[in-house]
Amino acid sequence: MENTEKRVLELEPQTIESANKISSDIMDTAKKTFGFIPNMYSLMANNPALLDSYTYSYKSFRANSGFNPVEQEVILLSISYENECDYCMGAHSFVADKMSKVPEEVTNAIRNGEEIHDTKLAALSIYTRATVTKRGRVSQEDVNRFLDAGYTKEHILGVVTAIGLKTMSNYFNHITDTPLDEAFSTRAWEKIRQPVMPK
């Protein structure tokens, strides 16, 4: 019988006051940006290298990857879907709705493992998910389909960047079973346990 119990590493949530300076400064910025400190940040703050690496990579991806905000969320959601990260799926679904203005039907298609009807965004999600599931060993056909959809070689590297930063957050959330923040609760998610891939 499959063991469905989640593996949990108990960590003490850090605060701006209790964390070391690196983590404290990051949490202070997050509070000013979001109006609260996400649970993931307060737990990541137990290791400043992790929180600093994640937030730096996240900001750089947002600013320098060559993808627009809608495409960025498609990538981050597609990675988190494949890695089955409940926390990041909930958080990024909320950000997609409220900040990045992703059409709800696109976000919901990714959340449900269904086909995205926008051709270019579908190609982006499919390529991203293929890179995750194949551990980067994509085929020439995978690459060609992505490029034929209107993306570039630089975008392929941008997807790698996103996978790197989401690996940090997805794996961390698996280990700690990070509770979803109340702010994101309207987009709570649990993966449909069947291997669904867009065609």
Short mmCIF file of the C-alpha atoms (twelve columns), coordinates in Angstrom:
data_MODEL
# 
_entry.id   MODEL 
# 
loop_
_atom_site.group_PDB 
_atom_site.id 
_atom_site.type_symbol 
_atom_site.label_atom_id 
_atom_site.label_alt_id 
_atom_site.label_comp_id 
_atom_site.label_asym_id 
_atom_site.label_seq_id 
_atom_site.Cartn_x 
_atom_site.Cartn_y 
_atom_site.Cartn_z 
_atom_site.pdbx_PDB_model_num 
ATOM 1   C CA . MET A 1   0.000  0.000  0.000   1 
ATOM 2   C CA . GLU A 2   1.326  3.431  -0.993  1 
ATOM 3   C CA . ASN A 3   2.405  5.683  1.849   1 
ATOM 4   C CA . THR A 4   0.541  8.951  1.285   1 
ATOM 5   C CA . GLU A 5   1.861  10.678 4.406   1 
ATOM 6   C CA . LYS A 6   3.749  13.856 3.553   1 
ATOM 7   C CA . ARG A 7   7.334  14.022 4.654   1 
ATOM 8   C CA . VAL A 8   7.798  17.097 6.833   1 
ATOM 9   C CA . LEU A 9   10.894 18.842 8.121   1 
ATOM 10  C CA . GLU A 10  9.878  20.982 11.070  1 
ATOM 11  C CA . LEU A 11  11.372 24.458 10.826  1 
ATOM 12  C CA . GLU A 12  10.786 27.496 12.979  1 
ATOM 13  C CA . PRO A 13  9.323  30.334 10.892  1 
ATOM 14  C CA . GLN A 14  11.678 33.292 11.038  1 
ATOM 15  C CA . THR A 15  10.651 36.921 11.386  1 
ATOM 16  C CA . ILE A 16  12.314 40.145 10.311  1 
ATOM 17  C CA . GLU A 17  13.512 40.455 13.902  1 
ATOM 18  C CA . SER A 18  14.720 36.878 14.427  1 
ATOM 19  C CA . ALA A 19  16.408 36.173 11.092  1 
ATOM 20  C CA . ASN A 20  19.992 37.053 10.255  1 
ATOM 21  C CA . LYS A 21  20.585 40.242 8.260   1 
ATOM 22  C CA . ILE A 22  20.478 38.671 4.781   1 
ATOM 23  C CA . SER A 23  17.165 36.911 5.377   1 
ATOM 24  C CA . SER A 24  15.786 39.809 7.398   1 
ATOM 25  C CA . ASP A 25  16.386 42.308 4.595   1 
ATOM 26  C CA . ILE A 26  14.753 40.008 2.047   1 
ATOM 27  C CA . MET A 27  11.695 39.484 4.246   1 
ATOM 28  C CA . ASP A 28  11.425 43.213 4.890   1 
ATOM 29  C CA . THR A 29  11.385 43.846 1.131   1 
ATOM 30  C CA . ALA A 30  8.803  41.103 0.636   1 
ATOM 31  C CA . LYS A 31  6.555  42.623 3.283   1 
ATOM 32  C CA . LYS A 32  6.759  46.023 1.610   1 
ATOM 33  C CA . THR A 33  6.025  44.453 -1.791  1 
ATOM 34  C CA . PHE A 34  3.223  42.020 -0.892  1 
ATOM 35  C CA . GLY A 35  1.924  43.473 2.348   1 
ATOM 36  C CA . PHE A 36  2.899  40.257 4.165   1 
ATOM 37  C CA . ILE A 37  5.779  37.779 4.322   1 
ATOM 38  C CA . PRO A 38  4.924  34.571 2.425   1 
ATOM 39  C CA . ASN A 39  5.218  31.422 4.526   1 
ATOM 40  C CA . MET A 40  7.808  30.050 2.116   1 
ATOM 41  C CA . TYR A 41  10.082 33.036 2.752   1 
ATOM 42  C CA . SER A 42  9.788  32.835 6.538   1 
ATOM 43  C CA . LEU A 43  10.777 29.159 6.428   1 
ATOM 44  C CA . MET A 44  13.490 29.542 3.763   1 
ATOM 45  C CA . ALA A 45  14.971 32.247 6.002   1 
ATOM 46  C CA . ASN A 46  16.409 29.464 8.180   1 
ATOM 47  C CA . ASN A 47  19.151 29.218 5.555   1 
ATOM 48  C CA . PRO A 48  20.056 32.617 4.066   1 
ATOM 49  C CA . ALA A 49  21.860 31.001 1.122   1 
ATOM 50  C CA . LEU A 50  18.603 29.369 0.048   1 
ATOM 51  C CA . LEU A 51  16.386 32.430 0.465   1 
ATOM 52  C CA . ASP A 52  18.978 34.735 -1.107  1 
ATOM 53  C CA . SER A 53  19.607 32.378 -4.045  1 
ATOM 54  C CA . TYR A 54  15.905 31.861 -4.688  1 
ATOM 55  C CA . THR A 55  14.890 35.526 -4.524  1 
ATOM 56  C CA . TYR A 56  17.877 36.689 -6.598  1 
ATOM 57  C CA . SER A 57  17.178 34.090 -9.292  1 
ATOM 58  C CA . TYR A 58  13.467 34.907 -9.229  1 
ATOM 59  C CA . LYS A 59  14.085 38.640 -9.731  1 
ATOM 60  C CA . SER A 60  16.595 38.000 -12.502 1 
ATOM 61  C CA . PHE A 61  14.214 35.638 -14.291 1 
ATOM 62  C CA . ARG A 62  11.443 38.231 -14.100 1 
ATOM 63  C CA . ALA A 63  13.700 40.998 -15.424 1 
ATOM 64  C CA . ASN A 64  16.057 39.277 -17.846 1 
ATOM 65  C CA . SER A 65  14.599 36.030 -19.236 1 
ATOM 66  C CA . GLY A 66  13.025 37.585 -22.337 1 
ATOM 67  C CA . PHE A 67  9.542  36.345 -21.461 1 
ATOM 68  C CA . ASN A 68  6.580  38.635 -20.796 1 
ATOM 69  C CA . PRO A 69  4.678  38.311 -17.470 1 
ATOM 70  C CA . VAL A 70  2.036  35.960 -18.913 1 
ATOM 71  C CA . GLU A 71  4.684  33.672 -20.407 1 
ATOM 72  C CA . GLN A 72  6.632  33.730 -17.141 1 
ATOM 73  C CA . GLU A 73  3.640  32.448 -15.200 1 
ATOM 74  C CA . VAL A 74  2.969  29.752 -17.804 1 
ATOM 75  C CA . ILE A 75  6.532  28.536 -17.312 1 
ATOM 76  C CA . LEU A 76  6.507  28.709 -13.503 1 
ATOM 77  C CA . LEU A 77  3.123  26.993 -13.273 1 
ATOM 78  C CA . SER A 78  4.122  24.291 -15.776 1 
ATOM 79  C CA . ILE A 79  7.263  23.469 -13.771 1 
ATOM 80  C CA . SER A 80  5.387  23.445 -10.476 1 
ATOM 81  C CA . TYR A 81  2.692  21.229 -12.003 1 
ATOM 82  C CA . GLU A 82  5.228  18.623 -13.084 1 
ATOM 83  C CA . ASN A 83  6.980  18.796 -9.707  1 
ATOM 84  C CA . GLU A 84  3.561  18.541 -7.968  1 
ATOM 85  C CA . CYS A 85  4.222  21.536 -5.723  1 
ATOM 86  C CA . ASP A 86  0.907  22.427 -4.090  1 
ATOM 87  C CA . TYR A 87  2.300  25.605 -2.542  1 
ATOM 88  C CA . CYS A 88  3.789  27.062 -5.736  1 
ATOM 89  C CA . MET A 89  0.744  26.114 -7.808  1 
ATOM 90  C CA . GLY A 90  -1.494 27.999 -5.382  1 
ATOM 91  C CA . ALA A 91  0.820  31.002 -5.075  1 
ATOM 92  C CA . HIS A 92  1.558  31.346 -8.793  1 
ATOM 93  C CA . SER A 93  -2.093 30.851 -9.736  1 
ATOM 94  C CA . PHE A 94  -2.894 33.812 -7.487  1 
ATOM 95  C CA . VAL A 95  -0.065 35.896 -8.958  1 
ATOM 96  C CA . ALA A 96  -1.181 34.903 -12.462 1 
ATOM 97  C CA . ASP A 97  -4.704 36.127 -11.730 1 
ATOM 98  C CA . LYS A 98  -3.948 39.304 -9.812  1 
ATOM 99  C CA . MET A 99  -0.571 40.546 -11.006 1 
ATOM 100 C CA . SER A 100 0.476  38.960 -14.305 1 
ATOM 101 C CA . LYS A 101 -3.043 39.049 -15.772 1 
ATOM 102 C CA . VAL A 102 -2.896 35.572 -17.267 1 
ATOM 103 C CA . PRO A 103 -6.246 34.586 -18.804 1 
ATOM 104 C CA . GLU A 104 -7.966 32.327 -16.277 1 
ATOM 105 C CA . GLU A 105 -8.599 29.646 -18.885 1 
ATOM 106 C CA . VAL A 106 -4.828 29.383 -19.454 1 
ATOM 107 C CA . THR A 107 -4.038 29.087 -15.746 1 
ATOM 108 C CA . ASN A 108 -6.827 26.567 -15.224 1 
ATOM 109 C CA . ALA A 109 -5.684 24.463 -18.182 1 
ATOM 110 C CA . ILE A 110 -2.221 24.130 -16.639 1 
ATOM 111 C CA . ARG A 111 -3.669 23.425 -13.185 1 
ATOM 112 C CA . ASN A 112 -5.872 20.665 -14.623 1 
ATOM 113 C CA . GLY A 113 -3.268 19.135 -16.945 1 
ATOM 114 C CA . GLU A 114 -5.345 20.120 -19.966 1 
ATOM 115 C CA . GLU A 115 -4.430 21.569 -23.341 1 
ATOM 116 C CA . ILE A 116 -3.957 25.341 -23.600 1 
ATOM 117 C CA . HIS A 117 -5.891 26.706 -26.577 1 
ATOM 118 C CA . ASP A 118 -3.481 29.590 -27.241 1 
ATOM 119 C CA . THR A 119 -1.024 27.948 -29.654 1 
ATOM 120 C CA . LYS A 120 2.107  29.818 -28.608 1 
ATOM 121 C CA . LEU A 121 1.479  29.504 -24.860 1 
ATOM 122 C CA . ALA A 122 0.683  25.816 -25.373 1 
ATOM 123 C CA . ALA A 123 4.053  25.326 -27.067 1 
ATOM 124 C CA . LEU A 124 5.752  27.117 -24.173 1 
ATOM 125 C CA . SER A 125 4.064  24.942 -21.555 1 
ATOM 126 C CA . ILE A 126 4.715  21.723 -23.479 1 
ATOM 127 C CA . TYR A 127 8.406  22.533 -23.969 1 
ATOM 128 C CA . THR A 128 8.830  23.553 -20.331 1 
ATOM 129 C CA . ARG A 129 7.174  20.384 -19.071 1 
ATOM 130 C CA . ALA A 130 9.216  18.239 -21.457 1 
ATOM 131 C CA . THR A 131 12.433 19.813 -20.145 1 
ATOM 132 C CA . VAL A 132 11.393 19.030 -16.570 1 
ATOM 133 C CA . THR A 133 10.221 15.457 -17.180 1 
ATOM 134 C CA . LYS A 134 13.220 14.615 -19.387 1 
ATOM 135 C CA . ARG A 135 15.649 16.199 -16.888 1 
ATOM 136 C CA . GLY A 136 16.886 18.552 -19.598 1 
ATOM 137 C CA . ARG A 137 17.499 15.793 -22.156 1 
ATOM 138 C CA . VAL A 138 15.022 17.212 -24.667 1 
ATOM 139 C CA . SER A 139 14.962 15.920 -28.221 1 
ATOM 140 C CA . GLN A 140 15.741 17.889 -31.359 1 
ATOM 141 C CA . GLU A 141 12.052 17.573 -32.161 1 
ATOM 142 C CA . ASP A 142 11.146 19.195 -28.812 1 
ATOM 143 C CA . VAL A 143 13.483 22.096 -29.560 1 
ATOM 144 C CA . ASN A 144 12.318 22.505 -33.152 1 
ATOM 145 C CA . ARG A 145 8.653  22.632 -32.151 1 
ATOM 146 C CA . PHE A 146 9.463  25.290 -29.561 1 
ATOM 147 C CA . LEU A 147 11.418 27.404 -32.041 1 
ATOM 148 C CA . ASP A 148 8.760  26.943 -34.724 1 
ATOM 149 C CA . ALA A 149 6.203  28.408 -32.289 1 
ATOM 150 C CA . GLY A 150 8.075  31.715 -32.362 1 
ATOM 151 C CA . TYR A 151 10.546 31.362 -29.506 1 
ATOM 152 C CA . THR A 152 14.329 31.651 -29.696 1 
ATOM 153 C CA . LYS A 153 17.438 29.875 -28.484 1 
ATOM 154 C CA . GLU A 154 17.702 32.504 -25.743 1 
ATOM 155 C CA . HIS A 155 14.227 31.511 -24.557 1 
ATOM 156 C CA . ILE A 156 15.415 27.912 -24.173 1 
ATOM 157 C CA . LEU A 157 18.013 29.202 -21.714 1 
ATOM 158 C CA . GLY A 158 15.326 31.230 -19.964 1 
ATOM 159 C CA . VAL A 159 13.345 28.046 -19.382 1 
ATOM 160 C CA . VAL A 160 16.440 26.476 -17.812 1 
ATOM 161 C CA . THR A 161 16.697 29.491 -15.497 1 
ATOM 162 C CA . ALA A 162 13.086 29.064 -14.401 1 
ATOM 163 C CA . ILE A 163 13.567 25.346 -13.770 1 
ATOM 164 C CA . GLY A 164 16.577 26.128 -11.593 1 
ATOM 165 C CA . LEU A 165 14.730 28.592 -9.391  1 
ATOM 166 C CA . LYS A 166 11.556 26.517 -9.196  1 
ATOM 167 C CA . THR A 167 13.548 23.423 -8.293  1 
ATOM 168 C CA . MET A 168 14.720 25.315 -5.210  1 
ATOM 169 C CA . SER A 169 11.208 26.331 -4.186  1 
ATOM 170 C CA . ASN A 170 9.367  23.171 -5.250  1 
ATOM 171 C CA . TYR A 171 11.779 20.825 -3.499  1 
ATOM 172 C CA . PHE A 172 11.917 23.032 -0.420  1 
ATOM 173 C CA . ASN A 173 8.120  23.034 -0.168  1 
ATOM 174 C CA . HIS A 174 8.032  19.247 -0.518  1 
ATOM 175 C CA . ILE A 175 10.505 18.833 2.332   1 
ATOM 176 C CA . THR A 176 8.802  21.310 4.670   1 
ATOM 177 C CA . ASP A 177 5.181  20.902 3.489   1 
ATOM 178 C CA . THR A 178 4.910  24.698 3.531   1 
ATOM 179 C CA . PRO A 179 1.367  25.797 4.449   1 
ATOM 180 C CA . LEU A 180 -0.351 27.897 1.808   1 
ATOM 181 C CA . ASP A 181 -0.816 31.516 2.832   1 
ATOM 182 C CA . GLU A 182 -4.350 32.737 3.422   1 
ATOM 183 C CA . ALA A 183 -3.839 35.306 0.653   1 
ATOM 184 C CA . PHE A 184 -3.407 32.483 -1.883  1 
ATOM 185 C CA . SER A 185 -6.110 30.177 -0.482  1 
ATOM 186 C CA . THR A 186 -8.654 30.883 -3.227  1 
ATOM 187 C CA . ARG A 187 -6.255 29.150 -5.623  1 
ATOM 188 C CA . ALA A 188 -5.328 26.155 -3.466  1 
ATOM 189 C CA . TRP A 189 -4.402 23.185 -5.660  1 
ATOM 190 C CA . GLU A 190 -3.871 19.452 -5.565  1 
ATOM 191 C CA . LYS A 191 -2.723 17.587 -8.654  1 
ATOM 192 C CA . ILE A 192 -5.102 15.249 -10.424 1 
ATOM 193 C CA . ARG A 193 -3.244 11.964 -9.992  1 
ATOM 194 C CA . GLN A 194 -3.072 10.911 -13.609 1 
ATOM 195 C CA . PRO A 195 -0.395 11.485 -16.258 1 
ATOM 196 C CA . VAL A 196 -2.034 14.074 -18.492 1 
ATOM 197 C CA . MET A 197 0.060  15.849 -21.110 1 
ATOM 198 C CA . PRO A 198 -1.158 18.305 -23.756 1 
ATOM 199 C CA . LYS A 199 -0.919 17.019 -27.306 1 
# 
